[in-house]
Amino acid sequence: MEISYRLNKITEKVTNDNIADIGTDHAYIPIFLYKNNKIKNAIACDISKGSLQKAKDNINKYNLNDIIKTRLGNGLEKITLEDKVDTIIIAGMGGMLMLDILKKGSLIASNAKELILQPQKDIDKVRQYLIENNFKIIDDEILKDDNKYYTIIKAINGNEAIPYTKEEYIFGRFEINNKCQILKEYIEEQLYKMEIVLKNIKNSNAKSRILELENDIEIYKEVFKCL
Ligand SMILES: C[S@@+](CC[C@H](N)C(=O)[O-])C[C@H]1O[C@@H](n2cnc3c(N)ncnc32)[C@H](O)[C@@H]1O
């Protein structure tokens, strides 16, 4: 079974047997994990009947009905403590939606051994929520797949000994400390785009947007220099 580089990277982070994949859609994550002997059981959840049907069809195709159970529901609402889920994966959705899922399902989330999150945007807010809610980020990786950038965050229960800076919330402590070249490339592209926008609106009366952009450009340039 072939999966994208992004999905492959997500599956590489899994270190437990019993997973829940929230927003599973095609169920490629649990199917791939089982086919590669990385898990024993999975619960594939989705809020959409259509997506869950896609998941069921693929699970059927690989004859994994006894291994991967499907549940229709919002976020973690259909997961119980009795499910003894070790790893929660939430990938391919916006950060604010992800936070809503984590907040509403905080009991289930805090009982898992690891969270593997791949927010599509508002990544800084996901990091901040984790740090402020007794999670510790133990892995954080930016990657490029099909010309798009993605970030995968892995968290466990615990507290950060050293507080996160604003820059670390935005770009990731691991990426900055490791002088990650993909992050450097990402920042360079963002700077290029932001500078074009700034040039176009510089003489307009969008003062607060101009200030915001100037401030962002400064932060991005500072971090770029460290990489
Ligand atoms: C873009 S797909 C991502 C699929 C897969 N996780 C991946 O990373 O390739 C997002 C999926 O999340 C589901 N979804 C959106 N909101 C959800 C929620 N509140 N609870 C569960 N699933 C949700 C959608 O129905 C859709 O199937």
The ligand as an SDF file (V2000), in Angstrom:
LIG
                    3D

 27 29  0  0  0  0  0  0  0  0999 V2000
   -8.8070   16.5030    5.0320 C   0  0  0  0  0  0  0  0  0  0  0  0
   -9.4110   15.1020    5.8440 S   0  0  0  0  0  0  0  0  0  0  0  0
   -7.9560   14.4560    6.5670 C   0  0  0  0  0  0  0  0  0  0  0  0
   -7.9090   12.9630    6.4710 C   0  0  0  0  0  0  0  0  0  0  0  0
   -6.6890   12.3200    7.1180 C   0  0  0  0  0  0  0  0  0  0  0  0
   -6.6890   12.4640    8.5420 N   0  0  0  0  0  0  0  0  0  0  0  0
   -5.4080   12.8610    6.5210 C   0  0  0  0  0  0  0  0  0  0  0  0
   -4.6480   13.5200    7.2470 O   0  0  0  0  0  0  0  0  0  0  0  0
   -5.1630   12.6520    5.3200 O   0  0  0  0  0  0  0  0  0  0  0  0
  -10.2760   15.7400    7.2480 C   0  0  0  0  0  0  0  0  0  0  0  0
  -11.2980   14.7600    7.8040 C   0  0  0  0  0  0  0  0  0  0  0  0
  -11.6800   15.2150    9.0990 O   0  0  0  0  0  0  0  0  0  0  0  0
  -13.0690   14.9850    9.2430 C   0  0  0  0  0  0  0  0  0  0  0  0
  -13.5370   15.8650   10.3170 N   0  0  0  0  0  0  0  0  0  0  0  0
  -13.7650   17.2070   10.2720 C   0  0  0  0  0  0  0  0  0  0  0  0
  -14.1970   17.6510   11.4520 N   0  0  0  0  0  0  0  0  0  0  0  0
  -14.2450   16.5760   12.2980 C   0  0  0  0  0  0  0  0  0  0  0  0
  -14.6110   16.3970   13.6400 C   0  0  0  0  0  0  0  0  0  0  0  0
  -15.0310   17.4160   14.3940 N   0  0  0  0  0  0  0  0  0  0  0  0
  -14.5360   15.1640   14.1640 N   0  0  0  0  0  0  0  0  0  0  0  0
  -14.1240   14.1210   13.4150 C   0  0  0  0  0  0  0  0  0  0  0  0
  -13.7880   14.2320   12.1240 N   0  0  0  0  0  0  0  0  0  0  0  0
  -13.8320   15.4380   11.5750 C   0  0  0  0  0  0  0  0  0  0  0  0
  -13.6350   15.2660    7.8650 C   0  0  0  0  0  0  0  0  0  0  0  0
  -14.8980   14.6830    7.6910 O   0  0  0  0  0  0  0  0  0  0  0  0
  -12.5620   14.6490    6.9690 C   0  0  0  0  0  0  0  0  0  0  0  0
  -12.8350   13.3090    6.6750 O   0  0  0  0  0  0  0  0  0  0  0  0
  1  2  1  0
  2  3  1  0
  2 10  1  0
  3  4  1  0
  4  5  1  0
  5  6  1  0
  5  7  1  0
  7  8  2  0
  7  9  1  0
 10 11  1  0
 11 12  1  0
 11 26  1  0
 12 13  1  0
 13 14  1  0
 13 24  1  0
 14 15  1  0
 14 23  1  0
 15 16  2  0
 16 17  1  0
 17 18  1  0
 17 23  2  0
 18 19  1  0
 18 20  2  0
 20 21  1  0
 21 22  2  0
 22 23  1  0
 24 25  1  0
 24 26  1  0
 26 27  1  0
M  CHG  2   2   1   9  -1
M  END
$$$$
